[in-house]
């Protein structure tokens, strides 16, 4: 009897561990599928490109993940990327300073995130409505300001030596690993530390689990919510700078389109619950790379580009459905076992 109990406890422990890190298994399954579909044509450079191409969406997804853990949402991250990226180009073209360009990108992202945070945290407006509104506002401003300058696209001044330094950063590799990919890994480490080892991280999970209980426990819910959206804005600023480093220009009409959906998908595939309070930010890295690989699988299979988002949207629906169904099945299994 004792041995059976011990075996059951070990099984439950193993099951919990697998459940907590299921995003790794999902990533490996998708990656192996990609290798099979690609029929051995994948090179080490191709694998590193997965990391590189996951950088911008991945960094945005970390902000989205933090917001979703609190029980909120941010639909404006794609438009934030458009506005911050566009205005950052203007700053670069007027200063030709890499440092000032980076500082402005971070400051502009912070400002955009703070606007969201004040409406949601202080004014207590629904996150969905606020970020839906700012999604429209940020992109509209980016497009309007571009037209007032008589241009069709925000393009960095490529004639200045500083451009070569920034663009070179976006293309650089260290031991065959893209620098922008390394940046994503560094952001991953920072966000994992923030969510697991700091008081802010504990407050974020507490608010997502039960906001009223968190308030009664003495947590400043308003300030925490504002800080979460500010962090999301800062990450959008970093993502905008990386985009410029990789591409050198910004088209406000197209940049970041559907990135809010891609970020949410990365969060969901990474195992973070849409209901808030559950999940590990480490999963966002694997979720972002998984979604990028799915994009490559679609291309490898030769599907029409117009059907791309249909497939991605369907995957997002399935991922959320699985999130809802698995806990229900676990609950029933425990009742039967009990």
Secondary structure, 3 states (H helix, E strand, C coil): CHHHHHHHHHHHHHHHHHHHCHHHHHHHHHHHHHHHHHCCCCCHHHHHHHHHHCHHHHHHHHHHHHHHHCCCCCCCHHHHHHHHHHHHHHHHHHHCCHHHHHHHHHHHHHHHHHHHHHHHHHCCCCHHHHHHHHHHHHHHHHHHHHHHCCCCCEECCCCCHHHHHHHHHHHCEECCEEHHHHHHHHHHHHHHHHHHHCHHHHHHHHHHHCHHHHHHCCCCHHHHHHHHHHHHHHHHHHHHHHHHHHHCEECCCCCCCCHHHHHHHHHHHCCCCCCCCCCCCHHHHHHHHHHHHHHHHHHHCCCCHHHHHHHHHHHHHHHHHHHHHHHHHHHHHHHHHC
